[in-house]
Amino acid sequence: MKRGKIDKKKEITKIRSKKTKNLITNKRIKEREPDLWKEVYSGLKVLGKKYKNFRNKQNIKKQKEEQIRLKEQEEQRLQEQEQQKLQEQEERKLQKEQKLKEEERQRLEAREKQRLEEKKIKEEQQEQEKQDRIHKERIKKEQQEQERQEHIYKERLAKGEQERLKQLEKVSQLRQEKKQLKEERGLLIEERKLKKERRLEKEQRPKEEGKRLSGKVKWFNGA
């Protein structure tokens, strides 16, 4: 019981002491209040100035950052533009090279085509010349063969003509001989006939004379 009272007294004493301290503090604050506001104002002023400086620095920083960003952006744009330009130049270069290669390919192809055509024409000309030469040689051989055959034919014809003339001459001679023989035979027959007629005439002449005489005798006797 006593212990509780003592604690309670101590608590009350403590509260009173605290209140006293608070009063003293409040009094001191009140006494120092005009200076505090001044300090606060001064601090706020300094703080505002610092904030303003900070804002200015921030603005300057932002401006610098913006300038840097714009500069980097411009540099990037210029770099991209340069890259685009280089790329376009490279593409134009490649296109030009491809065009030159294509032109070279077409030129080589045209040259090769022309070479092949010329080769073909030359081969055709050579073949034609060869065929013409063979044809001329064949014609020449045929002409020579024809001339040879004609010569042989003419020789045979001449020989045949000579033989025919010989045969004709022989036939003519035989005919002549036959005719002559016939004539000779005819003459011989005629001669024999004449001889026979003459002989018969000689033989008949006495008989006719005897008949004539006999007739005359009969006529005379009859008269």
C-alpha positions in Angstrom: 0.0 0.0 0.0 2.8 2.4 0.9 4.7 1.2 -2.1 1.8 2.2 -4.4 1.5 5.6 -2.9 5.1 6.3 -3.3 5.0 5.3 -7.0 2.0 7.5 -7.5 3.8 10.4 -5.9 6.8 9.9 -8.0 4.5 9.8 -11.1 2.8 13.0 -10.1 6.2 14.6 -9.5 7.4 13.5 -12.8 4.4 14.9 -14.6 4.7 18.2 -12.8 8.4 18.3 -13.7 7.6 17.6 -17.3 4.9 20.3 -17.4 7.4 22.7 -15.9 9.9 21.9 -18.5 7.4 22.3 -21.2 6.4 25.7 -19.8 10.0 26.7 -19.7 10.5 25.5 -23.3 7.4 27.2 -24.5 8.5 30.4 -22.8 11.9 30.1 -24.4 10.3 29.4 -27.8 8.1 32.4 -27.4 11.0 34.5 -26.4 13.0 33.2 -29.4 10.0 33.1 -31.9 10.9 36.4 -33.7 14.4 35.1 -34.4 13.1 31.7 -35.5 10.8 33.2 -38.1 13.6 35.3 -39.3 15.8 32.3 -39.5 13.1 30.3 -41.2 12.5 33.1 -43.7 16.2 33.4 -44.2 16.5 29.7 -44.6 13.5 29.6 -47.0 15.1 32.4 -48.9 18.4 30.6 -49.1 16.5 27.4 -49.9 14.5 29.2 -52.6 17.7 30.6 -54.0 19.3 27.1 -53.8 16.2 25.7 -55.4 16.3 28.3 -58.1 19.9 27.6 -58.6 19.1 23.9 -58.6 16.3 24.5 -61.1 18.6 26.7 -63.2 21.2 23.9 -63.0 18.5 21.4 -63.9 17.3 23.5 -66.7 20.9 24.0 -67.9 21.5 20.3 -67.4 18.3 19.5 -69.3 19.2 22.0 -72.0 22.7 20.5 -72.2 21.2 17.0 -72.2 18.7 18.1 -74.8 21.5 19.7 -76.8 23.5 16.5 -76.4 20.4 14.5 -77.2 19.7 16.7 -80.3 23.4 16.6 -81.2 23.5 12.8 -80.8 20.2 12.6 -82.6 21.6 14.9 -85.4 24.8 12.9 -85.4 22.8 9.7 -85.5 20.7 11.2 -88.3 23.8 12.3 -90.1 25.4 8.9 -89.5 22.3 7.1 -90.7 22.1 9.5 -93.6 25.8 8.8 -94.3 25.2 5.1 -93.9 22.2 5.4 -96.2 24.3 7.4 -98.6 27.1 4.8 -98.4 24.6 2.0 -98.7 23.0 3.7 -101.7 26.5 4.3 -103.2 27.3 0.7 -102.5 24.0 -0.4 -104.1 24.7 1.9 -107.1 28.2 0.5 -107.2 26.9 -3.1 -107.0 24.2 -2.3 -109.6 26.8 -0.7 -111.8 29.1 -3.7 -111.4 26.2 -6.0 -112.1 25.3 -3.9 -115.1 28.9 -4.0 -116.3 29.1 -7.7 -115.6 25.8 -8.2 -117.4 27.0 -6.0 -120.3 30.3 -7.9 -120.3 28.5 -11.2 -120.2 26.2 -10.1 -123.1 29.2 -8.8 -125.0 31.1 -12.1 -124.5 28.0 -14.0 -125.3 27.4 -12.0 -128.4 31.1 -12.3 -129.3 30.9 -16.1 -128.7 27.7 -16.3 -130.7 29.3 -14.3 -133.5 32.4 -16.5 -133.3 30.3 -19.6 -133.5 28.2 -18.2 -136.4 31.4 -17.2 -138.2 32.9 -20.6 -137.5 29.6 -22.2 -138.7 29.6 -20.1 -141.9 33.3 -20.8 -142.4 32.7 -24.6 -141.9 29.7 -24.4 -144.2 31.8 -22.5 -146.8 34.6 -25.0 -146.5 32.1 -27.9 -146.7 30.5 -26.2 -149.7 33.9 -25.6 -151.3 34.7 -29.2 -150.6 31.4 -30.4 -152.1 32.0 -28.1 -155.0 35.5 -29.4 -155.5 34.2 -33.0 -155.2 31.4 -32.1 -157.6 33.8 -30.6 -160.0 36.2 -33.5 -159.7 33.2 -35.9 -160.2 32.0 -33.9 -163.2 35.6 -33.8 -164.6 35.9 -37.5 -164.1 32.5 -38.0 -165.6 33.5 -35.8 -168.5 36.8 -37.6 -168.9 34.9 -40.9 -168.7 32.4 -39.7 -171.1 35.1 -38.5 -173.5 36.9 -41.8 -173.1 33.6 -43.6 -173.8 32.9 -41.3 -176.7 36.5 -41.9 -177.9 36.1 -45.6 -177.5 32.7 -45.4 -179.2 34.1 -43.3 -182.0 36.9 -45.7 -182.4 34.5 -48.6 -182.3 32.2 -46.7 -184.7 35.1 -45.9 -187.0 36.3 -49.5 -186.7 32.8 -50.7 -187.3 32.4 -48.4 -190.2 35.7 -49.6 -191.6 34.6 -53.1 -191.1 31.2 -52.3 -192.6 33.0 -50.7 -195.5 35.2 -53.7 -195.8 32.1 -55.9 -195.6 30.3 -53.8 -198.2 33.4 -53.8 -200.3 33.6 -57.5 -199.9 29.9 -57.9 -200.5 30.2 -55.7 -203.5 33.2 -57.6 -204.7 31.3 -60.9 -204.1 28.3 -59.5 -205.9 30.5 -58.3 -208.6 32.2 -61.6 -208.8 28.8 -63.3 -208.6 27.5 -61.1 -211.3 30.5 -61.6 -213.3 30.3 -65.3 -212.7 26.6 -65.2 -213.6 27.3 -63.2 -216.7 30.1 -65.6 -217.5 27.8 -68.5 -216.8 25.0 -66.8 -218.8 27.4 -66.3 -221.6 28.6 -69.8 -221.3 24.9 -71.0 -221.3 24.1 -68.7 -224.2 27.2 -69.9 -226.0 26.2 -73.5 -225.3 22.6 -72.7 -226.4 23.9 -71.1 -229.5 26.1 -74.0 -230.2 23.2 -76.3 -229.6 20.9 -74.3 -231.8 23.6 -74.2 -234.4 24.1 -77.9 -234.0 20.4 -78.5 -234.2 20.1 -76.2 -237.0 22.8 -78.0 -238.8 21.1 -81.3 -238.0 17.6 -79.9 -239.1 18.8 -78.3 -242.2 19.2 -81.5 -244.2 15.8 -82.7 -243.0 14.1 -79.5 -243.9 15.7 -79.5 -247.3 14.6 -83.1 -247.7 11.0 -82.1 -246.8 11.1 -79.2 -249.0 12.3 -81.2 -251.9 9.8 -83.9 -251.1 7.1 -81.3 -251.0 8.1 -79.8 -254.3 8.1 -83.3 -255.8 4.6 -83.9 -254.5 3.4 -80.6 -255.8 5.0 -81.2 -259.1 3.5 -84.7 -259.3 0.1 -83.4 -258.4 0.2 -80.7 -261.0 
